C-alpha cells in the first residue's frame, strides 16, 4: 500500500483549536467493524458501550513542559529546545532550533526572564539533528523545568506568542495521568472525567493502565512513498503485572480488552508480538508499526480520536477496522468523510471514535 492511499481532504475549520467545554461533552462516532455501520453519539455514552468484565486499558503518561526558550551562553543567538527523552539523570535527547548553529561543546541557558536559570551543555549530535544535552544541577532540574518550561502543544494548535493557556495546562492532560515523560498527550483519554471513570468502575468495567511516553515522532510526517518502507519512531513503555492479569482473565472469560488510544494499542500489541505465548509484564522500547493487513492478538475494541492524513496513526486505525484484511482503509476514510459532513472536530482537541 502507498502512503498516498491514506490521504484525505480536511477543511481547516475542522481542526479543533480548543477542547470542548466539558471533557465528556465531545462527540463520539461508533463504528461497528462487522457491519460497517456508523452511529453518532456523545462521549458520555461510553458508559453504555462498555460492559461488566470488560478491561479498559489507559495510558497514564503525563505531558511535561518540554519546550524551553533561551540563548547560547557565549553568543546572543536564541535557541529553542524540545526535550525528548531522559537517558540518565540530567541527560536528555532533545530537538533544537536553529539546529545547524548548535554544536557539541556549546552551552545553552534558559529561564533568565523568570529569574531561574537552567544551563546545559551539548554533548553530541546524531544523524537526525537531535542533541544530547547535560543539565547543570540535575537535582533541581525538574523544579526549574516545571517553572519555566512550556507545554509542547502540537503544531496544528495555534497559539499567540504567549504560548499555551491556563486551559491548555489543564485540558491537555488526562485526569488519570501519573507518570511524567510525554511530549504529546495520549489524546483519546482526554475525554474521560472522574465521574465517567467512577460510573464505569461501578458497572464492573475493570480500569487498568500502561505507560508509554509519547515522543515528538508522533507528529513527524511519513516520508516514505510505500507504507512498508517507513521506519517507526521508538517510544518507551511499561506494562505492569496487574494489567496483564486483568487482560488474561478477560480473555479466558470471553470479555473484551478495550484500548484507550493508539499508544495503549501499541504497548499491548508490541508485547504480544514478541512471543507466541501469553503477554507478560515488563518495560522496554517499541518501534511497532501497525498498518493493514495486521492481525491483532490482544485488543478487541479501540477508542481513538480522528487523525492526520497520511499518518501512522490513521494507518493503525485502518488496520483495526478490518483485522487481517485491507478493507479497513476504505472503511475509515468513509467514516472520516461522514465525520467531516457531520461537523466533527479533528485531531488532539477533537471528537472521538469507538471501533468495536
N, C-alpha and C positions, 0 to 999 in steps of 0.2 A: 504494500500500500504506500501511497505517496503522502507526504506531509500536506500538500495542497488539497488532498481529499478531505481534510478536516477544517477547511476554511469556511467562513460564513460571514455575511454582511450584518454588522451590528450598528444601528443608529447611535451616535454619540450620546444622545439623551437617555439611552437605556443603561448607561454605566452609572451605577449608584455612587454619588459623591458623599453621601452621609447615610448612617444607619436609619432604619425605620424608627419611629418614635418609641415603640416598645420592642424589646428583643423578640418576643414571640408573636409580634404583630405582622411579621413578614408573610409573604405568600408562599404556598407550598404546592408544587406540581407533583402529583403522584403518578408514576409510570409503572404499569403492570407489564413485566417483561414477557409474560406468556402471550397476552392478548395484544400488547402494543397500545392499549388504551390509556390515555392521559386523563387525570381528574384534577380539578383546580380547587384547592382548599387553603386553609390558613395554617401557619406553622403550629399553632396551639393544638391543632387536630392530631398532632403526632401521638398524643396520649391515647388516641383511639386506634392508631395504626400499629402500635406495638402491643404485644400480648404477654400474659403471665408466662414466665420461664424464658422469654427472650433475653439475650445478653446484649446490652447496649455498650459498645466499647468506644471510649472517647480519648482524644489526645490531650493530656493535661499540661502540655508545654506552655510556657509563659513568654510573651514577647518582651524583649529587653529594649531599653532606649539606645539602640545600637549605632545611631548616626551622630557623629561628632564633627563640629565645625571648629577649625583652628588655623594654625600657621606653622611654617617651618621656624625652628629656633634661630637659625643663622641667616635668615633672609626674610623679607616681607611677604613671601609667597603664601597665599591662602591655600588650605587643603581641607578636604572633606574625607572622613574615614567612616567606613561602614564595617563594623565588627561582624565576622562570620562564624568563627569557631575558636573556642579556647582549647589549645592543645596541651597546655600545662599551666599551672597558676601564673598569671601575669603575662602569658604569651598568647597572642591571638593572630590567626589569619584574618586578613581584612581586605576589603576593596578600598581603593584610594583614588581621589580625583584632585588635581590632574595627575594621572598615573605616570606619564612619561617623565615628569620632573621630580619624581620621588625615587631615590636610590638607596640601597643599603648603606648604613652608616649615618644617614640623616636622622636628626632628632625633630620630633613634632610636638607641638604644645597646644593644649585645648583648655578652654574654660576661663581664660583671663578676664573676660567680661563679667563672669559670675563670681569673681574673686576666689575661685577654687581651681587650681591648676592641676591638670594631668599631663604628664610628659612621657613620651615613649621614644624608643629608638627602633629604626627599621633594620631588621637583622638580615632578611633576604627577600627575594622577589622571584615568583615562579613564572612558568611559561604563560599562565593565564593573566599575568599582570597583578596578581594578588600579592600582598606584602605580609610578611610575618613581623609583628611588632612586639617589643617587650616593654611593659609599663614599669616606670619607677614606682616604688612604694606599692607593690601589689596588694599589701594588706588593706590599704584604704582605697583600692581601685574601684570596687563595687559601689562604695558610698559616693565617690565622686561621679561615677557614671550615672547613677540614679539622679544626681542633682543637675548635671549639665547635658546629658545625652538627650537626643530626640527620638521619638518613636519613628521607626522606619516604615512609613506608610507606602503602599505600592505606588508606582509611578503614575497610574491612571487615576488616582485620587488626588485631585488638585487642591492645593492649599497656598495661601499667600506666603510672603517672606517670613511671617511669624511662625510658620510651621504648623504642626498638629495642634488641635484644640483640646480643651479640657474634656470635651465629649469623646474625642478620639482616645484619650488616655484611658477612659473607662470602657468604651464600647469596642475597641479593637483588641479586647481580651475576652476570653470566655469566663463565665462565672466560676468555673471549676479549675482554672489554671493554677498550677503549683510549682512546676519545675522551670526555672528561668533558663532561657537559652535560645529561643527562636528569634529570627529577624523578620518573620512574617507570621501572621496569625493563622491557626488552623480554622479557617473561616466557617466551615459547616457548623461548628459548635457555638458560633456567636449568637445563634437564635435561641439557645436554651436559657431559661430562667430558673431560679431556685425553686419556684413553685411548680414548674413543669417537671423538674427532676424529682421533687418530692412526690408528685402525683404518680409518676411512672414507678417509683420505688414502692409506693403503697399498693400499686396494682400488681406487683410481683415481677416487674421487669428488673433484671439484675444489672446494676451500673458498675462498669469496670473501666480501667484506664490503661493506656500505654503512654509512653513518652517518645515523641520524635521531634527533635529540634529542627524547625523548618528553616532552610537556608535561602539565600538570595537567588540560588539557582532556579527556584520555582518560578521566577519572573523572566528568566532568560529565554529568548526565542530559540526555537529548534532550527538549527542551521542546515541540517541535512535535508536532501530532497526526498530520500526514501526513509520511511519510518524506521525500519530495522537498522539503519546505519547511525541512528542517533545514540550518543553516549549520555547516560543519565548522570546527573549530579549526585554526590554522596551525602547522606544525612545520618546522623547518629540516633540510635533508638534504644529504648529499654522496655522489656516485656516482663512483667512480674508473674510470680507463681499463682497469685490469687486470680489474675485474669485468665491465665492458662487453664486453671482448674475449672473455672466457670464455663469456659469455651468447651472443654472436653465433656462436661456434664450436659451442656446444651446439645451437643452433637449426639451424645448417647441417648438422649430422651426425645430427639426429633424437634428440638426447639431451634430458633434462629439465632445466628450471630449477626448483629447489625453494626456496621462500621459507621461511625460519625466522621465523615471526611475521607479524602483520598490519602491523607497522611496515615491515618489509622489503618486503612486498607493496605498501604504499602508495608507497614510493620508486620501485620498478620500474614499476608501472603508471602512476604520475604522470608519469614521464619519457616513457613510451611514448605517453601521451595527448597530448603536446604536439606531435607531428608524425606524419605518415603513414609516414615512413621509419624506419630502424633507430634504436635508442636511442643516445644519446650521453652521454659523461661530463659532469659539471658539478655545481654547487652551486645551491641555491635554497631556496624555501619551498613547501610544498604544502598545499592545502586539499582534496585529492581526497576525495570521499565515495563509496565503493563500496557499492552496495546493489542488490538484484535489480530489474530484469534488468541484467546487466553483461557485456560481452564482454572477456575478458582477453587481452592481447596478448603477455605475457612469461612469466608464471608457469604452470607445469604441475602442480605439487604444492605443498601447503601444510602446514606443521607449525605448530600453534597450541595454545593452552590452551582451557579451557571458560570462556565469557564471561558477563558480567552480562546479566540480562533487559533487553530494550528498548535495548540498547547499540549504538552504531555498529559495534563490533567483531563483534557477533553478526550484524548485517546484512551485513557484508563476507563473513563465513564462509558465510552463507546464499547469497550471490551466487556464491561459488566452488563451492558444492556443485552448482549447476546453471548453468554459464556460459551467459549469454544468455537464460536462462529464469527462471521464477518458482517452480519446484517446490523450489528449494533450502531455502526456509524450512521446509516440512513435513519435508523430509529431515533437516535439522539439529535441529529441535525433537524429532523422533522419536528421533534419536540421543542427544539430551540426556536425554530420558525414560528411555531404556535405561541411560545412564550413571548416572543417579540410582538406578535399581533395582539396578544392579550395584555401587554403593558408590564410584563415582569421586569424587575430590576436585576442587572447582571453584576458579576464579579464579587469582590470581598464583602462589600456592604449590601449586596443584593439579596434576592429571594433564594429559596431552596428547592431542591428536587429530591424526592424519595423514590428509589428504584427497588421494587420488591418482586 
